[in-house]
Amino acid sequence: MGHFLFSQKNLISILFVHTNYMSRTFAQDQTFDCHLDSFEKGRQFEEYVISLFNMQFFNLIEWRKSKRNNDSSQRINYSYPDLEITFGHYNNYRFAVECKWRKDMPSLSVWWANKEKIYAYEEFEDLYGIPVFIAIGLGGRPSKPQSLFTIPLYYINRIQTIHKTSLEKFSRQPQRRFYYDPRQMELF
C-alpha cells in the first residue's frame, strides 16, 4: 500500500553502486587518472548521477550500463537512455535520464549526442510516454563534475550542440540531491 518495492537484485545493485562510488570518489579526490577511456568516464558519471537520487523516494528501474565487447575496448551502444527511474510513495512517476560528462565546453557550447541518438531518445519518450532528461556534467571529474545541468529532452529539440546560455537555465548544484516534480514533469 504505497510502499516502495525493491527487488533484491535492484537493492544490491544500488548499495554496491553507492558504496563503490563513495570509496572511489574519496580515492579520486586524492588523484585523478586523466587517461581514463570514454567508457570508464561515462560509467563513473552514471554512478555519480545515480548517487544523487535519494533511494527513499526514487527507485532505479533499469540501468543500461555501457558494456565492452569481450575482445576489444569497443562500446556496445544502447539506443535508450542510461537510467529509468520512478519517483513517489503512492504513485510511481516514471522518467528516464541520459548521462553525459564533458571535460570542458569549447566555443561556449557542448556537443552532447548525434542525431541518431537524439531520435532514439525521442522515440523512447514517445513509445513509453515518459519524460527523458539529459544530465550533463562539465569540468572536474566524471565522479565529481564542476557543473551539472538537467535538461528536458523536449527543450533541446533535436539540437546536437547546446550553447552555454541555453544550459544556464538548467544549472543545479552538483552535490545537491535530485527532486522530481510530477505535476510539472521536471527534474531539479
N, C-alpha and C positions, 0 to 999 in steps of 0.2 A: 504494500500500500504506500506508494510514493517513495520507497527506499531505493537507493542505487543497488543494482545487482551487478557485482563484478564477477566475471568468470575467474576461476583460479589462475588460468593461463594469463589473462589480462592483468590481474593484480600482481602476479610475479614479475611480468614484463615491466610494469610501471615501477615497482620497487627496485628492480635491477637497474633500470634507466636512471632513476633518481639517485640511487646510491653510487652507481658508476659515474654519473655526471658530476656529483658533488666531489668525489675523490679526485677525478681527473681535472676538474676546474681548479682545485687547490694546487695540484701539481703544475698545471699550465700557468697559474699566476706566477710561479717561480720562473719558468722559461717557456718560450713558445717556439715550436718547431716550424719554421717558415717553409719547410719542404714537404708539408702535408699535401697529398694529391687532392683533386677536386672531390673525389668520392669521400674521403675522410673529413674534409671540411664540411661537406653537405651533411654527413651523418652527425657530426658534432653540433652543427647548428640546429638540426632537427631535435636532438636531445635537449639542447638549450630551450627551444620553443616549448617542448613538452613540459619541461621543468617549471614553466611559468603558469601552467594550469593547476589550480588547486583541486586535487582529486576528491575533495569532499563535495565539490559542486559539478565537476566535469568527469566524464568517462571517456577514455580513449577507446574508440570502437575499432579503428584499424590504423595501423602504421605501415605504410608501404615503404619499408626501408629499402634504400638503394642496395643492390647486390652486385657482386662481381661475378664474371664468368670464372669457372674453375681454372682455366688455362691461361688467363691473362688478367690485366687490371682494367679491362673494359667494363663499363657500367651497363647494366641491363636497364633500359628505360621503362618507366611506367607512364601511362597516359593520364592517370588520375592524380589528384592532389596527394601530398605526402601523408596527411593526417585526416581522419574522420573522427569527430568528437561530438558528444552530446552534453547538453547543459540542462540542469534543473532537477529538482527533487520530485515534483509531481508530474511534470510533463518533460519529456525528453526532446529538447530542441536540438536538432542536428545541424551541423555545419562542417565545412572542410577547410583545411589550411595547407597551402603550398609554401614551403620554406625555401628562401633564397638568401644566401650570405654573399656579400661582395666586399673585397678588401678596401676599395675606395670608390669614389664617384668621379671618374674623369669627365671633363667637359660639362660639369654641373648636371649630369644626368646618369641614370643607371639602366643598363640593359638587364632585363630580368628573364625573358623567355623568347623562343622563336614562335612564329605564327602558328605552327602545327600544335605546339604545346598549349598555346592560348586557346585555340579552337577546341582542343581536347578538354580543357578545364571548363569551357563554356558548355560543351556537350554534357559533361558530368553534371554541372549545375542544373541544366535543363532536364536531363534524364531522371535525376534523383530529387529534383525540386528542393534542393538545399543550397544556401549561400556558400560561396567559396571566397576565402580571404587569402591574400598574399602577404606573408610575413617576410619583410626584407630587413636583414641586418647589415649594417655598414660599419666598416672600420673595426678596430680592436681585433678580437679573435672570433672564430666561429662559436666558441663556447662562452664568449663574453663580448658581444658587439658593443661598439661605442654608441651607435644609434640604432633604433628599432622602429619600424613602421608597419602598421597593419592596414592593408588597403582592400576594400571590397573589389572583387573581380569586375563587377559591372562598372565601377568607376574608371578602370583602366581602358575599357572599350577597345580591345584589340591593339593597344599600343605596346610595342616591344621595349621601348626606351622611355623611362619616366623622368621628367625634369624635376630638379630639386624643389622648385616651388610647388609642384603637384604633390610631392612626398610630404612636405612640411605639415599639411593639413592632417596627416595620419600619423604624425610623430607621437611616440609614447616613451615613458621612462623605461629603459631596457631591463631593469630589475623588477619592475612592478608586475604583479600577477595579473592575468587576464580576467576580464569580466565580459560576459555576453549579454546583450540586451535583446531579448527575443521579440519585443514589440517593434523595435527599430531594425532588428536583424543586423546589429553592429557588434563588432568585437573590439573592445577597448583594452 
